[in-house]
Amino acid sequence: MFYLAFSLGLMSSLHCIGMCGPIALALPVHHRSFYGKTLGILSYNLGRAFTYSLLGFLLGSLGTALNFAGLQRFLSVGSGLVMLGAVAYSSHWLDQLSTPLPLQKSVVWLKKKLGVLLSRRSFGALFTLGVLNGFLPCGLVYMALISSFAVGNAAEGALFMGLFGLGTLPAMSAVGFVKNIFSVSFRSKARQLMPAIVAATALLLIIRGFQFSGDSFFHKSSPEIPICHGK
């Protein structure tokens, strides 16, 4: 699961370039030295990873509550089925995962704050910019969050999403240095692999859920048979 979390982030970063690439290119770091520019880009991307980890922690905590209620296997299987359904729904499923209506006003507020922070040059502002950017709606982040929810543990949920965020770091950092480092053709081919990565994660969640079910059935302790001892 954790290997797939990093792989999911690595592959999804090529999709993120199209969505969040303009922000990465607009980062106020180009006046700095190479090392200053590197630190600024890392500050921004680590801010995003921090937000993903926080969201993973919160959803993992909810999963923990369901785990205590004995619903872990249903949570894992259900999450996997939701992800498979999203992949099977359409070949352009990523584009059809729009922002939920209750969150649209929040997204407008976030974009205004992002615009303000882009005018500031401190490393703290860049980190905060990444933190806020991590809250912007993204179909692939939704898929990763579903996985972290199904993990059923706050710490592991945070770790899952942290690895997802770190997976996006190489490509998102590279685009901050070189605008056209990834061609449109390359990004298009990589994007075609995304449904397979999401489907693999979904299948692992489903298998994991049936393993929970197997443990509860096959590994249940046998009742102790009383032995009568003759006098």
N, C-alpha and C positions, 0 to 999 in steps of 0.2 A: 504493500500500500504506500509506504513512504518513498520507495523508489519511483512508483508511478506518480506520486505527488510532484516530485522534482521534474519528471519527464513531462507531465501535464503542463507545468509552468514553462518549461523550456520550449515546448511546441506552441503553446498559446501566446508566447511573447511575440511570435511572428505575426499573429493576429493583432496583438496589442499595439504593434507599431503603427498599424493603420488607424487605430482608435485613439491612442494616447501619444503617438509619435510627434504630433505637433507641439504638445506640451514639452516633451523631451528636447525637441529642437529649439524651443523658445526659452529654455532655462538660462538665467542670467549668469553664465559661467564662462562665456567666451572671451571675456576681458582678462581672465586669470591665466597663470602659468599652467603648464601641463599638469603638474601635481595638484594645483588648486582646482583646476577643471575636473580632474579625476575625483577629488574629494567631494566636490559639489555634486557631481552626477551620482556618486555613491550615496551621498546624504539623501538625495531625492528618492533613489530606488530603495534604500533601506527604510525610508519612511513608508513606502508602499507595503514592503514586506511586514513592517510592524503592524500596520492596519489589518493585513490579511491574518496575521497571527492572533491579533485581538479578536477578530470576528470568529476565527476558528476556536479560540478559547471559549467564547460565549456560546457558540452552537454546540461545542463539545460538552459544555456544562449541562445544556438541555438534554443532550444525549445520555449523560450520566444519570439524570433523573429517570429517564425511560429505562435505562439499564437496571436500576434498582427496582423498577416496577416489573422486571422480567420481560420487557418488550424489546430487548436488544436485537434478537434475531429478526423480528418483524420490521424493526427500524432499518436494519442493514439490507434486508431483501427489498423492502419498499423503496428505499433510496436508490438502490440499483435499478429497479424497474422504472422509476421516474427518469433516471438518466438515460436508460435505453429508449424510453419513449420519446425523449427529447431528440435523440439521434435519429430514430426511425421516422419522426414526424415529417421531416423535410430535409432535403439535401442542403438547404440554406437555413438550417435551424438556428445558427448563431445570429443571423440577421433578424430573426423573428422573435428573439427574446428581448422584448422591449421593456422599458422602465415601468414598474407597477405604478398605477395612478396615485396611490398615497405618497409615493416617494418623489413624484415629479417636482413639487415645490422645493423639496430639499436639494434636488439636483441643481435647480436654478441657483439656489443660495450657494451651493458648493462651487459652481462655476464662477460666480462673482468673487468669492474668496480666492479662488485660484488665480484670477486675473490680478487681484491686489498683490498676492505673494510673488507673482512673476516680475513685479517691479522692484522687488527687494533682492539684495545680493548676499545676505549673510547665509552661513551654512545652516543656522537654525531655521531660517525661512525656507530654505530648500528642503530640509527634512519635513517641516510642517506641510509644505506643498505636496510632498509624497504621501504623507499621512492622509491628507484630504483627498488626494487623487485615488487612494485605495478604496474610498467609499463610493466612487462613481460606479454606476451600474455596468456590468459586463457579463455576458452570457457564460463565458468560461469561468469567471470567478464564481458565478452561481453554481456551476457544476462542481467546482472544487469545494465550495461551502457545504453542498449536500453530502459530499464524501466525509468532510470533517464532522458533520453532524452525526453521520452513521458510525463513526469511530467509537462514539459513546464514552469518551473520556476527555476532560477539559485539557489536560496537558498534551495528550496525543492529537487532539483537534488543533491546538495551537501549533504543534510541531508540523502537522500535515500542511497547514496553510502557510507556515513559515517556509517550508521547503518549496511549496508552490511559488511563493514570492521570490525566493532565491533562484528558482528555475527561470524566472523572467528576467533576472538581472543581467546576464551576459548580452542578450540581444538589445535590451532597452538601454544598457550602458553604451553599447557600440554605436547605436543610432545617435546618441548624444554627441559623439565625436565625428562620425561620418554620416552625412545625410542619406546617401543612396547606397549604403553598404549592402543592403539586401534588395535584389531586383524584384520587380513585381512578379515575374515568372516564378522565382524561387519561393516567394511568400505564398503564391497561389498553390504551388505544389505542396508546400508544408502544411497549408491550411487544409488540404484534402486528407491529410493524415489525422487531423484532429478528431473526427468522429470515431476513428479506430481506437485512439488513446482513451477517449471518454468511454467508449463501449467496453474496453478492457478493464477500466476502473470499475464500471458498473457490474461487470461479470464477477470481479473479485469480491465486491460487496455482497452480491447474491450468494456466491459460494461460501463466503464468511458467515452469512446468516444461516445457511443450512448446516454449517459446522456447529454453530451455537445450538441449533435444534438437535443435532446428533449427540452433542455432549449431554444435553438434558435428558435424552432418551436412553442412549446406549451406555452412558457412564453413570447412570443413577445407581446408587449403592443398593445392593440387594438386602431385603429384610433379613434380619438375623433369625435363624430357625432355632427355637429352644430345644435343648437336649435334655432328655429325662435320664436321670441317673438312678439306677435301682438301689434300694437300701440293702 
